[in-house]
Amino acid sequence: MEIDALIRENVRALEPYAPFSWGKEEKDFVRLDSNENPFPSPYNRYPDPYQRALKEVIANLKGVDSSHLFLGNGSDECIDLLIRLVCVPGKDNLVIFPPTYAMYEIYAQMNDVEVRKAPVDTDFQPEWEKLPLFIDDNTKLLFFCTPGNPVGNVIPLDAICRVAETFPGLVVVDEAYLDFSDASSAVGIIEKLRNVVVLQTLSKAWGAAGLRVGICMAHPLLVEYLNKMKPPYNISSAAQQEAIGCLNRHEAFRRAVLLIRQERERLKRIFCDVPWLQVIGKSEANFLLVSCPDCTGFYHYLLQHHVVVRLRQSLPHCGTCLRITVGTPEENDKLIQIIKDYQ
């Protein structure tokens, strides 16, 4: 695949804002280039625009070269930039598989890009044989969320690979919840399939949603273009430093993921014993999608008892559904008792 041919002409011609690229020798320079306050304080200097120290940690963790890494202000920034990278407003389109993460459609609408909604079957898997009906010469992106949101279902990687082998645009595999699953990551195929882009995040399993660090792994040329488009200092110094510390706490990460998976299965067993509650799909994420006859009434009942869940009844195939995140054992105990008391 010729990656340059995918990129919008105006992006190829873009001359990005170019901050001085500081290296390890930073202390040897007198910095009079960026109109910063020169007096020492924790954050008087702009952050590393390319997050090199953080990328080194992530590269080692993910088994990729840092040239394959782009970091965004959350995965949301990566999604927005990918759409703007290849989609001409008012002309091009992208394909999603509802129900799925809402921000794909929101950013498409913001960028005046048509959204095509391909169908899924009763197991929330894409209806692969129907996908070609939604693709034309102006289809530039396919978004696969796996495990999916709000169902938690895993889309087989080999099926995504088969699509990527023939699709002439970018195939984005959003793995925000992959750490809660046994499924294989698409990171292993980005060398072979240059049009595959993998999104991950520190917001879920790593417990760092407040840092807003999204991870995009892609062909180095795509990373170069994304770096041209991003705000020059899109991740703060504080976020970079805290993210490094977070990623070095491997044992805490493993314990948290294991406990969340155990609690997910515990909640699932209990929910399945509630006659008016139905667990939808086979979640491999840190949440469960459930259905009940009066989902709105149940939602407000939980709210009255200071438990907040997410109503999903407006999404396709989710007409009576709520998404419930797996909490701590104590939070889950409270939820279970409230459900038992519900009349």
Disulfide bonds with the S-S distance in Angstrom:
none
